[in-house]
Every structure is written in C-alpha cells, then in structure tokens.
Amino acid sequence: MTATSLEQERTEQGRWRLRPEHRDVRLFDRLVDNEFRSAEKQRQAVAQRLARLIAFAAETVPYWRDLLRDLRLTASDIGGIDGLALLPLIDKRTVYERNTDLQAAALPDGQRVWGTSHSSGTTGRPTRVVHSVASNGMFSYLTQRHLRWFRFDPMASFAAIRLASQLPPGPGGKPIADGETLHLARWRYAGQFFETGPYVGFAVTNPIERQIAWLLKRQPAYLMSYSESLEHLALAWPPDGPALAGLKGLHAISEQLTPDMRRRVERSFSAPIEQVYGLNEIGLVAARCAAGRYHVHTEHCWVEIVDDGGRPAARGARGRIVVTALNNLAMPLLRYDTDDMAEAVDGPCRCGRTLPAFGEIAGRYSRIAFLPDGTLVHVGAVRAALEALPAPVIRNLRQFQLHQFRDGGFELRLVVSAPLPPAFEAAISAAWRASLARHDLPLRFAIVESIARTPGGKFLDFTSDFMPGAEASVPNV
C-alpha cells in the first residue's frame, strides 16, 4: 500500500469540478488540509468546539442541564476532550425515553432544524434524532471526501442496489417498483456540488438473477449495495458468464462486512470494496482507508473507543464506539453509545493521514453480549468453510443464514437455485466438528425458499435466540 500526502490529495481533489453555482465553496479544500494537520492541532480544534457545544447544551437542553446539576458539574468543569469522561454514556433507550428533553429549547441565530432521522435500534423502539441543517449538510461534504479517498472517477457511472425506500424517489415522488430503474443525471449527494456522471438505482427486492441481468445491462463503473447483498451477488454470479468489464470499485454499506465476505466479493468482481461507518443518529462518522483503519471525521464528530467501564480501551482491544456529535445543536448527543464495537488503535497510520482512527468493526455489542461462550468460534468456522469452498461446490448457493436455538443447536439455512453437491455439506460439517472442541452441538442443514430480512430491511447471516433483537443504525449513504 502506498501512503498518500497532502499534495496528492490536493491533486485528487482537483479532479472534482465544482458546479458553477458552488464554485466559491471552500469547505472541500479545508477538509483536505485537515486530513494532514498534526494530532495536537486537531485535538485543539475539537476541544474548542466541544467547549462551545457543552456550554450551549447546559444552557438550552433540559436533559444536559439537569444531568450537570445532578452531577454537581458546570460546563466549564468539562471543558473539552479530556473532560468528556466526566459525563456518563447516553444509550439508545435514553434517547427514546428522554427524546423531548434532549432537544434544544431554541437554536442560535442562523441555525435551523432540518428534520428527523429514524433507526430501530436495539430496543425494538424507534430512535428518533432531530438534526439541524448544519448537521445534515455535512453528509454531502463528507460523502465526497470518502469518494475521493476511494479514488472514484466522478465522471463515471454509479449504480446503487438498495431498498426502494432508501433510494431517491422515482417519477411522481414514489419509490421505484421492482423491475424499474431509477435514473439521475448526477451522483446522489456528491452531485449536489460537483459535476459527475449518471446515477442509476435498482431495488434489492428484485430477484438476484434480475439484479445480475440489470448490472450486465448497465455496466456501471461503481456499485453500492449492502454488504450481504454484494456477497449474494458474488455467490450467484455465473463463474463462466459475462463480466462487469468496466467495474472499478464497490461500496459496501449498512451491514457488517467480514474479512471472508470481503475476499469473496473482491475475488468475484475483481474490484476493491470500500467502506464508511455512520449512523442515522449522527451522520457519517468515519471512512476506511487502504490501511484498514476507520479515520474519524473530526469536523463532524469525536469518537472514543471505551471498555465496559467507560474508560479508553487498551490498544488492540475491542471496545464500544462512543460518538459525540459536533454539529447538531438541535439535539446534542454527547458520548452516545452506538452499541457497535471496534478495535482501539493508536500511533501513525500507514496511509499517511493524521485524522484519529479506530480499527476493524467487530459488530454490535447487543448482538454478541448474550451469546453462550464459544458461539462466535462456531460461526467463524462456518463462514471460513464457506469462503474456502471452490466455485463449483457453491455455484447453486444464493443466500445462507446460520441460526442458533435456545437448546444450543444450530441450523444452516440455505437458499439455492438447484441442489448442492454432497461436497458442500461434507466440508461444512467437517469444519463444524473441528470447531466444537469438547462440545457436541448439532448442526442441521435446511433448504428454504427465502430468508427474511429484519423489519428495517437488513439481512443477517447469523441470528440467535439469545440475541435481544437488533437493527443496524446506519445512514442512507
């Protein structure tokens, strides 16, 4: 991997031509410069914004005003980054139960409310966050940043396969129906400011064979879809059939992308997968660099990786991702517990950027916290065995989901286009037995017609009766 530099990123930014009505916008240049400022200067800038944010919240937001009073603290006691640890974490349940109290009584002059984002969260109840115009506006700015990092060519074609409700509306303002194609003259979000190529959208609820036919017809340079959907496409793609000859990059969103999934998809499409991390409650939080770190958008938020006691996680350890939003005065979220887990890292990143970062995302705490010991070992064994199977063995596999029952047994649910060869079950069973150690947990195989998505439209390749239920809180990127 070759490290980048300020000069290289300025050159890359120059490839993006601002539309005439936005030619005086300078924020994109400032974003480039900030990617290479010293860590000390970045912390200073964040600390100043945090101090102003906390002072505002203490004065105008009932929840924070009352909390500081109960803790016998003032806004100046907290100050900037170092003082954040004086505040307890705020979770999704609190956002649900104290929603009105978390909203500002009034906004400063020049600030306006944009609207409300929704996510199901882990409580089974909707998590609603009111955003300011300033907070929502950062989405388009930061989208262009990660597209620049990924070296996407702005004048090429961009395709998205998503739930119709998460695509722009079609003609008449309604979501597109299955079989229909959404056409936009410019890329979504980035095309608001820059000259770009065309954008096409297709609903993920179309049968997988229809999605493949659609991609072959459109031949996009870039494809965005859910992580699991990209894997489903990779599994279903005819190994000796036509290819997406002009495909330059893939953008995986929403669901967790495991290393096995990454290898399978990149091998099938001969194109790299790029990722970002974000939340409906915050917006875009971080972008993954070529070195595998997620660099935080400090212009928009501050991230802590903390242990179960709320203290900074040790280097290399997994901790909870805690985010403080810096631009949303309409509903300030300080030390928001995302329920996601990631690896804590420190030291310079090999990519050359100086923005603070965290390592690989391990998944949702609420999905794994209550699992019996050894569960993830078994899950990993199945995923690794699937990834290692040769193409002829998995040619007829379309989707899979491993489910854990309360009695300790597991079931591997399979959606297939035709019967799988005996070598499939033999290889998975062998890997399963090797993962068991002293335990004797059964693994059943079940051929099913379909695998249901969650109410929020997410596909999970592992579910368990021990899980309280979870929905990913991700942005409509």
C-alpha angles and dihedrals in degrees: 000000000000117000119233129225140204090261093051093049092049089053091048091049088054089065088067110081115207116227113251094255090055101039091116095055108118101174093095091058090049090052089055092050093048092057089072104035117119117273089242093056091047092051090049092053092048092046092055092050092046092053091053092044094051092047090052093047092049091054104039110020114077095207095054094039091055094042093053090048091051091048090046090236134132127211090254090055089063097039109160139334100327093052094054089087088069088070122076120236117267116219137198093263091057091049088053097045098039098034098131093044090054092059121093116250089222138357127231118262110285095025122109138182113254102188144273132298122207135206130167095226124186097293095071088241125100117265107215123191125184111221131202122228088250092054095047093045092062089069094075093043094051093043089062090049095059092043087055091049089051089051093235113175104237094210095055126092121274126202130191128194108193143129107299090238089060095051123079111273119269128227111325092024095277128124113265117260125234110285093027125111123219113220124198126173092222138028116277114261098351090056088062089076107015140054106253143163124262127297126214129186135198131183117253088217089075112104112271093245089055090050090053092049090048092052092048090052095046097039095197124196091220133027128197122192143133115294093244092046091055089052091049089053090049091051093048099041110114105250093215097030133100119304138219091254097184099042109131104168147002127217115207116200143175106007127066115273111212122202089251091054091048093053093047095050096042090048092050097047101029089226133108122253117228125198142193131187122226146143134217087230094057111013124229110358108173144352125221115239127208090264090062100253125125107230115208121235095232090182087069109025148357122234132205126187105209138178125234090281093055093252124128110282117241119258110278093015125116116248141165119277108239118186133193114198113221103188105044109090090158091073112002114208112196119186093353112190105224093191087232124119129215141166118269114232136177139180128055119325119236090230090071097239119125100205110122114260148186131212135244117333110244099195137259118330092215090055096053106026095083099040118118116256113278096022096118090049089060093044091050092050092055093047092048092048091051091049092051096051114109118247097254090058096052097033093112096043114108106166138357137191128183114212128193119209128209091250089062097255125126134215126201107209115203133192109200138177092211136356116301118235118255089251089071097062091037093056095045092046092050092051090046093053091048091055096052101076103178097348124096103207117162122232116202126193119220128183108212134180094231143351115230122234121225118269088264092055099256123140116221120197091194126042132167138192085226092064117095090218126270143203123196113245100216133145127251092252 
